[in-house]
């Protein structure tokens, strides 16, 4: 498979926002650790007091796997019995 990605990582992120009042676009590069795979996207950085803070966004696949790991998933075999 050409150009397959299993995970994406970076030490900085670039954010682009459009101001609602003026329509002007602003771009910022921020020191945020970025990690993404088929299950989740995680943003991790220091907060105001220097301690670690993170946001995790789960994909539908990631939520299903999380439910399975905690015993709250559907009662079926998603791997086809192998």
N, C-alpha and C positions, 0 to 999 in steps of 0.2 A: 504494500500500500504506500503510495508516494505521499510525502509530507504528512505523515501521521504524527499527531501530538497526543501524548498520554498525560502530560502535565505542563503547565506554564508557570514559570517563576520569574520574579523581578524584584529588585531592591528599591525601585522608584516607580511611581505612577504619574501619568500626565492626565490632568483633569481639564476639560473644556466646558465652560458654562456660558449661557447666553442670558444677559441681564434682561429681566422682564420689562423694565421701564424703558431702557434705551435701545434694546436689541443688540447691543455691543457684545462681542464674544471675548472672553478672557480665558487664558490658558495658564495653568500652574503646574509645575513639576514638584512633587511632594515625596519626602523620604518615607514611603510606606511599603512594607514587604507585601508582595502580591503572590498568591498561590492559587492555582485553579486546576482541577481535574474534572472528570465526568460526574463526580459526586458533589463537589462544592467549590465555592470561591471564597478565599479567606484574605482579609486585609488586616495587617498587623503593624502597630507602631507604638510609640511612647505617648502617654497622655500628659496632661499639664504637670503632674508631680513626678514624671519620669518613669512611672511604672508601666508595664506592658498592657496594652489594650488591643482587642481584636474584634472584628465583625466576621461572622461566617454566614454565608448564604448557601443553602442547600438546593440542589437541583431536584426534580421529581424523583430521579433515580436514587440520588443520595438520601432523600427522605424515606423511600421504600427500604433501602438498606439499613438505615438507622432504626426504623421500626422493627425490622427483622432481628437486628442485634439486641434490641431491648425486649423482645418477646411480644411486641404489639402489632406485628405485621400480619398479612393474610396467611391463612393456613394452607399454603401451597408451595410446591418446589419450583422456584424460578429458574433452576438450572436444568430442568428436564431429566431428573434422576441420574445425573452423573457428577 
